[in-house]
């Protein structure tokens, strides 16, 4: 998945407003949880995963991710995915 400036802006500007982040990978693996950390360079997101007991923290692999959904505390939902060619 391409990391666009819009996506980065949403993460950096709304960090305190993010309730949950869900990541869907190519093999339909799904990780979902609260934002644990954000690193600017190189850009990296880690979430506290609710679904996988063996892996409580999950670092997003943008090369394998198909879709990332950000849910804000105010109920707003923003979904990012690569455009289909």
Secondary structure, 3 states (H helix, E strand, C coil): CCCCHHHHHHHHHCHHHEEEEEEEECCCCEEEEEEEEEECCCCEEEEEECCCCCCCEEECCCCCEEEEEEEECCCCEEEEECCCC
